[in-house]
Amino acid sequence: MSLPLERDEIQQLTEELEFIIAAHLAWFKQINRALVCAISPNDTDLLPDAHLRSPFGQWYYTSEPHLLAENAVYEELGAIQQAMHAAARMALLEVVEGRRPAADLYDQCIDLSLRLNTRLRNLQLEIIGELLTTDPLTGCASRRGMLNRLREEQERAQRIQRPCCICLLDFDRFKRINDELGHPAGDAVLRQGMRFVSGTLRKYDSIYRYGGEEFLICLPGSPLKDATQVVERIRAGLAQLPIRLTSNKLINVTASFGLAEMRPRAGVEEAVANADLALIRAKENGRNRVEVWEG
């Protein structure tokens, strides 16, 4: 899963899911007690729209599009939960009439309940994984797992016969910003600058915090000429972006860029090294520029 969300939104999702899982397990315990011990069920569970009234339903069927609305696992949750409540209602109506539910109906209710719990827990674990691989300051992907992701993009580029380029971005004179304006100013530059860069990229591009004030951008399906135009637009836009500090003072920053194409029979590490050499050349040639490694 790759979630285009801020870190606080991801944190919010993990907390929401923890509450929903606990509420679902409490519901499951109560339903099982009613079916096994013939205890009077909750009136709400006998209603045709019981799936809307449960804590899960109130969380899932909101008027606003949910943060996970386009996630396939999230969509599956709704179908499982509706089927679960339908089976539970049929089984509970049997109890109300003084009869024992059929074994297959009981099994269906239990199986759907357990399946929903498993899906919710797996979704939560995936989202926690996003937290572990997201840089807390900028919201970009962290370096953890970066090389594996880049190797996947390289393999995909070979499979579809479309080139893939990578770019190293380094903010110019960043140490001076920290020394003269303080580390909160440096954090503001990284946070606001990378928000702009991320918003400029296509949805299938990816960006990683490579280290310090240096970031790696992956541009799949982009020949070197096209990638250069994309990166040049980022460079120009970043140079014009006003960065607001905590004191409300506005400053402008620039960045240098080194661009290289992944070669089919070379390792990803070689492409990163080539982009780094191009970045060094951009720094040496005056900063605030894009240099391309052409071998």
C-alpha positions as CSV (number, residue, x, y, z in Angstrom):
1,M,0.0,0.0,0.0
2,S,1.1,3.5,-0.8
3,L,-0.9,6.1,0.9
4,P,-0.7,9.7,-0.3
5,L,-1.4,11.0,3.2
6,E,0.3,13.2,5.8
7,R,1.8,11.4,8.7
8,D,-0.8,12.7,11.2
9,E,-3.5,11.3,8.9
10,I,-1.9,7.9,8.9
11,Q,-1.6,8.1,12.7
12,Q,-5.3,9.0,12.9
13,L,-6.2,6.0,10.7
14,T,-4.3,3.6,13.0
15,E,-6.1,4.9,16.0
16,E,-9.5,4.7,14.3
17,L,-8.9,1.1,13.3
18,E,-7.8,0.2,16.8
19,F,-11.2,1.5,18.1
20,I,-13.2,-0.2,15.3
21,I,-11.4,-3.6,15.9
22,A,-12.2,-3.4,19.6
23,A,-15.8,-2.5,19.0
24,H,-16.2,-5.3,16.4
25,L,-14.7,-7.9,18.9
26,A,-17.2,-6.7,21.5
27,W,-20.1,-7.1,19.0
28,F,-18.8,-10.5,18.0
29,K,-18.7,-11.6,21.7
30,Q,-22.3,-10.4,22.3
31,I,-23.6,-12.0,19.1
32,N,-22.0,-15.4,19.9
33,R,-23.4,-15.3,23.4
34,A,-26.9,-14.6,22.0
35,L,-26.6,-17.5,19.5
36,V,-25.1,-20.1,21.8
37,C,-26.8,-19.2,25.1
38,A,-30.1,-18.1,23.7
39,I,-29.8,-14.7,25.4
40,S,-32.1,-12.0,24.2
41,P,-30.3,-10.1,21.4
42,N,-29.7,-6.4,21.0
43,D,-32.8,-4.9,19.2
44,T,-30.5,-3.0,16.9
45,D,-29.0,-6.2,15.5
46,L,-32.5,-7.3,14.4
47,L,-33.0,-4.3,12.1
48,P,-32.5,-4.5,8.3
49,D,-30.0,-1.6,8.5
50,A,-28.1,-2.9,11.5
51,H,-24.9,-2.6,9.4
52,L,-25.3,1.2,9.4
53,R,-25.9,1.5,13.1
54,S,-22.9,-0.4,14.4
55,P,-19.6,1.5,15.3
56,F,-18.1,0.0,12.1
57,G,-21.0,1.3,10.0
58,Q,-20.9,4.8,11.6
59,W,-17.1,4.9,10.8
60,Y,-17.4,3.3,7.3
61,Y,-20.5,5.0,5.9
62,T,-19.7,8.6,6.5
63,S,-21.0,11.5,4.4
64,E,-17.4,12.6,3.6
65,P,-15.2,10.4,1.4
66,H,-12.9,8.4,3.7
67,L,-9.2,8.7,3.5
68,L,-9.1,5.0,2.4
69,A,-12.0,5.3,0.0
70,E,-10.0,4.3,-3.1
71,N,-8.2,1.4,-1.3
72,A,-9.3,-2.1,-2.5
73,V,-9.2,-3.7,0.9
74,Y,-11.3,-0.9,2.3
75,E,-14.0,-1.4,-0.3
76,E,-14.0,-5.2,0.5
77,L,-14.7,-4.4,4.2
78,G,-18.1,-3.0,3.4
79,A,-19.3,-6.1,1.5
80,I,-18.1,-8.4,4.3
81,Q,-19.7,-6.4,7.0
82,Q,-23.1,-6.2,5.3
83,A,-23.1,-10.0,4.7
84,M,-22.1,-10.5,8.3
85,H,-25.0,-8.4,9.7
86,A,-27.5,-10.1,7.3
87,A,-26.4,-13.6,8.5
88,A,-26.4,-12.5,12.1
89,R,-29.9,-11.0,11.8
90,M,-31.3,-14.2,10.3
91,A,-29.7,-16.3,13.0
92,L,-30.9,-14.0,15.8
93,L,-34.5,-14.1,14.4
94,E,-34.4,-17.8,14.9
95,V,-33.4,-17.3,18.5
96,V,-36.2,-14.8,19.0
97,E,-38.6,-17.4,17.7
98,G,-37.3,-20.0,20.2
99,R,-35.4,-22.1,17.6
100,R,-31.8,-22.9,17.3
101,P,-30.1,-21.5,14.2
102,A,-29.0,-24.0,11.6
103,A,-25.4,-25.0,11.8
104,D,-24.5,-23.6,8.4
105,L,-26.1,-20.2,9.2
106,Y,-24.2,-20.1,12.5
107,D,-21.0,-21.0,10.7
108,Q,-21.6,-18.3,8.1
109,C,-22.1,-15.6,10.8
110,I,-19.0,-16.6,12.7
111,D,-16.8,-17.0,9.5
112,L,-17.8,-13.5,8.3
113,S,-17.1,-12.0,11.7
114,L,-13.7,-13.5,11.8
115,R,-13.0,-12.5,8.2
116,L,-13.9,-8.9,8.9
117,N,-11.6,-8.9,12.0
118,T,-8.7,-10.3,10.0
119,R,-9.2,-7.8,7.2
120,L,-9.3,-4.9,9.6
121,R,-6.2,-6.1,11.4
122,N,-4.3,-6.6,8.2
123,L,-5.3,-3.1,7.0
124,Q,-4.1,-1.6,10.3
125,L,-0.7,-3.4,9.9
126,E,-0.3,-2.1,6.4
127,I,-1.0,1.5,7.6
128,I,1.5,1.0,10.5
129,G,4.0,0.0,7.9
130,E,3.4,3.3,6.1
131,L,4.2,5.1,9.3
132,L,7.5,3.2,9.6
133,T,8.5,4.0,6.0
134,T,7.5,7.7,6.1
135,D,9.8,10.6,7.0
136,P,8.0,12.3,9.9
137,L,9.1,15.8,8.9
138,T,8.5,15.9,5.2
139,G,5.9,13.1,4.7
140,C,8.2,11.7,1.9
141,A,9.0,8.0,1.9
142,S,12.0,7.2,4.1
143,R,15.2,5.5,2.8
144,R,14.0,2.2,4.3
145,G,13.1,-0.1,1.4
146,M,14.0,2.5,-1.2
147,L,16.4,0.3,-3.2
148,N,13.9,-2.5,-3.4
149,R,11.3,-0.1,-4.7
150,L,13.8,1.3,-7.3
151,R,14.7,-2.2,-8.4
152,E,11.0,-2.9,-9.0
153,E,10.7,0.2,-11.1
154,Q,13.8,-0.8,-13.1
155,E,12.3,-4.2,-13.8
156,R,9.0,-2.6,-14.8
157,A,10.8,-0.2,-17.1
158,Q,12.5,-3.2,-18.9
159,R,9.2,-5.1,-19.1
160,I,7.2,-2.2,-20.7
161,Q,10.2,-0.9,-22.6
162,R,9.9,2.6,-21.2
163,P,12.8,4.3,-19.5
164,C,13.0,5.2,-15.8
165,C,15.0,8.2,-14.5
166,I,16.1,9.1,-11.0
167,C,17.0,12.5,-9.7
168,L,18.8,13.7,-6.6
169,L,17.7,17.0,-5.1
170,D,19.8,18.9,-2.6
171,F,18.8,22.2,-1.1
172,D,21.5,24.9,-1.6
173,R,23.4,26.4,1.3
174,F,21.2,24.6,3.8
175,K,23.8,24.6,6.5
176,R,23.8,28.4,6.3
177,I,20.0,28.5,6.8
178,N,20.3,26.4,10.0
179,D,23.3,28.4,11.3
180,E,21.8,31.8,10.6
181,L,18.1,31.3,11.1
182,G,18.0,28.2,13.3
183,H,16.9,24.6,12.9
184,P,13.2,25.4,12.9
185,A,13.8,27.5,9.8
186,G,15.6,24.5,8.2
187,D,12.7,22.3,9.1
188,A,10.3,24.8,7.5
189,V,12.4,24.8,4.3
190,L,12.3,21.0,4.1
191,R,8.7,20.6,5.0
192,Q,7.2,23.3,2.8
193,G,9.7,22.7,0.0
194,M,9.0,19.0,-0.3
195,R,5.2,19.6,0.0
196,F,5.6,21.7,-3.2
197,V,7.8,19.1,-4.9
198,S,5.4,16.2,-4.0
199,G,2.5,18.2,-5.3
200,T,4.2,18.8,-8.6
201,L,5.0,15.1,-9.3
202,R,2.7,12.7,-11.0
203,K,0.8,10.1,-8.8
204,Y,3.0,7.3,-10.0
205,D,6.3,9.1,-9.3
206,S,7.9,8.6,-5.9
207,I,10.1,10.6,-3.6
208,Y,12.4,9.6,-0.8
209,R,14.3,11.4,1.9
210,Y,17.8,10.2,1.0
211,G,19.5,11.9,3.9
212,G,19.6,15.4,5.5
213,E,18.5,17.9,3.0
214,E,18.9,15.5,0.1
215,F,16.0,13.7,-1.6
216,L,15.7,11.1,-4.4
217,I,12.9,11.3,-7.0
218,C,12.0,8.4,-9.2
219,L,10.4,9.2,-12.5
220,P,9.0,6.0,-14.2
221,G,8.2,6.0,-17.9
222,S,10.2,9.2,-18.5
223,P,12.9,9.4,-21.2
224,L,15.8,11.5,-20.1
225,K,14.6,14.5,-22.1
226,D,11.1,14.5,-20.6
227,A,12.5,13.9,-17.1
228,T,14.8,16.9,-17.5
229,Q,11.8,19.1,-18.4
230,V,9.9,17.8,-15.3
231,V,12.8,18.5,-13.0
232,E,13.5,21.9,-14.5
233,R,9.9,22.9,-13.7
234,I,10.4,21.7,-10.1
235,R,13.6,23.7,-9.9
236,A,12.0,26.9,-11.2
237,G,8.9,26.6,-9.1
238,L,10.9,25.9,-5.9
239,A,13.1,28.9,-6.5
240,Q,10.0,31.1,-6.6
241,L,8.3,29.5,-3.6
242,P,8.0,31.7,-0.5
243,I,8.9,29.7,2.6
244,R,7.1,31.0,5.7
245,L,9.1,30.6,9.0
246,T,7.6,30.4,12.5
247,S,8.3,34.1,12.9
248,N,6.1,34.7,9.8
249,K,9.2,35.9,7.9
250,L,9.3,34.8,4.3
251,I,12.5,33.5,2.6
252,N,13.3,31.9,-0.7
253,V,15.5,28.9,-1.3
254,T,17.0,27.1,-4.2
255,A,18.0,23.5,-4.9
256,S,20.4,21.7,-7.2
257,F,19.5,18.6,-9.2
258,G,21.4,15.6,-10.6
259,L,19.5,13.5,-13.1
260,A,20.4,10.0,-14.5
261,E,18.6,7.2,-16.3
262,M,18.5,3.7,-15.0
263,R,20.3,1.4,-17.5
264,P,18.8,-2.0,-18.2
265,R,21.9,-4.1,-17.3
266,A,23.4,-1.9,-14.6
267,G,22.5,-2.0,-10.9
268,V,20.2,0.6,-9.3
269,E,23.2,1.7,-7.1
270,E,25.0,2.7,-10.3
271,A,22.2,5.0,-11.4
272,V,22.1,6.6,-7.9
273,A,25.9,7.1,-8.1
274,N,25.6,8.7,-11.5
275,A,22.8,11.0,-10.3
276,D,25.0,12.0,-7.4
277,L,27.9,12.9,-9.8
278,A,25.5,15.0,-11.8
279,L,24.4,16.7,-8.6
280,I,28.0,17.5,-7.6
281,R,28.5,19.1,-11.0
282,A,25.3,21.2,-10.5
283,K,26.8,22.5,-7.2
284,E,30.1,23.2,-8.8
285,N,28.5,25.0,-11.7
286,G,26.8,27.6,-9.5
287,R,23.9,25.8,-7.8
288,N,20.1,26.2,-8.6
289,R,20.5,24.2,-11.8
290,V,19.8,20.8,-13.3
291,E,22.7,18.6,-14.5
292,V,22.2,15.4,-16.4
293,W,24.5,12.4,-16.3
294,E,24.9,11.1,-19.9
295,G,27.8,8.7,-19.4
